[in-house]
Amino acid sequence: MFKFTLSRILQAIPVMLVVVTVTFFLVRLAPGGPFDAEKAVPPEVLRALEANYNLDLPVWQQFTHYIGDLLQGDFGPSFRYPGRSVNELIAAGLPASAELGFYALLVAIVIGILAGIISSLRPNTAQDYIPMSAAMIGICMPSFLLGPVLVLIFGIWLEWVPVSGWGDIPGDKILPALTMGSAYAAYIARLSRGGMLEVLSQDYIRTARAKGLPERVVIFKHALRGGIVPVIAYLGPAFAGLLTGSFVVETIFQIPGLGRFFVQAAFNRDYTMIMGSTIFFALLIIVFNLLSDIVAVWINPRLRHQTQGG
């Protein structure tokens, strides 16, 4: 397991280097600059601003300076939020995004696994077609369409839950979590169905049924552990995707998360904020992928044997 984990970490290093390099130069190649939207200022003031942020240096020197700061964990100062660093802005937006991602993942797991189990018990019947059809709809419907529809139905017509905000009221979390979690619930439903179908055809499941064990014991005690292995492998990328792909949902429901800062940074050409957000999101994806792989190997004895043998 140690060799497996170490190899994945070593593979992540060049990936992060590519992300940093490509993002840095793409940002610099984009038309315009961080101070283009400012009111007309004397040239000497503009030169002073550029010197303050090292923008007066050649691009390759800017890159080396940035890498040096990055190795110390410093994403640099924000161009559009004077007196605040990118680290502070990320720390301010991360709790809301993480909370939203957690609730959305919880919705996805509960709905997805239940739908997958129900479908796998009677394949190729109405009990299978209805949940899988709903899953396909969930995959195809984008969040920028599903969110307003949920707001219209449950927030405006029925007036059951608030339509925006992110406070201490539990109702604030329902619609954003459903909007974000629906697509992932659809994927989890299909993965859990496939995993359960494979496990339910194994000899030990037939033996358990032949012994007269109740069906719920066969499903939840014997079959479920092996059937959800594909789901566990998917949870890491899913949670990372929920954290990094919340821009639209945070905008629709006015949630003060990381997505808000990232979108504003793109419009404002805030180089350091764009860089810091992109690198942080890439790191989250790598970390959660690694964690999901480790958990999948730990749960599945066959995968654990393969990694030890390698």
C-alpha angles and dihedrals in degrees: 000000000000092000090047092051093045092050091052091050091050090050090053095058097070090041091057091046091054091048092051094046097045094044093048096053095039090054091050092048093053113104118259131023140246093265099044093099093054121105116266108288131181114273092244091057091050091050090050091052092050091047090050091058096036091247090132091068125089112273094250091055090048088053094051091047090051093048090050092052092043092055087058092052094254117134091186134239122314115249094211101039105057114213094016127100126218088245090059093048092049090048089050095051101036099077094058093044092046092049091049091048092050094051092045091050090049090053091047094050097047097044096036099049094043091050091047093050093048091050094047094054093067110019120196093018134103088269087062101036098052098055093040092049089051088049091053090051089050091052094048098044112085121221093243087063100036094048097058091043091055090045091051095048105036101023105038108020101034096022091211099135138018116271097217144006136072111235139124094294110106090216090067090070100049103077097039091048092049092047094051098035099050097077092045091047088056092054092045090050092055093044094048091047091053093045093047093048090054094048095044089059093056122110096241091058091052088048092051090051092046089056088061098249114164113263093241090056091049092049103040101031104034110018104033097064093059095034096060096051091100088050093052091051088052097048095076096055089039095057091043088050091050091053096044099037100051096101096106096042093047089051094048095048097033095241115170096227139128092280092067093055092045094051092046090048091055092052093043095044089234096174098191095045092050091048095045094048094047094048092045092050092048090051091051091052092050094046095048092045089053093048093049091050091050093049092046091052091047093051098042112064092198093057090045090054091049093052092047091048091049 
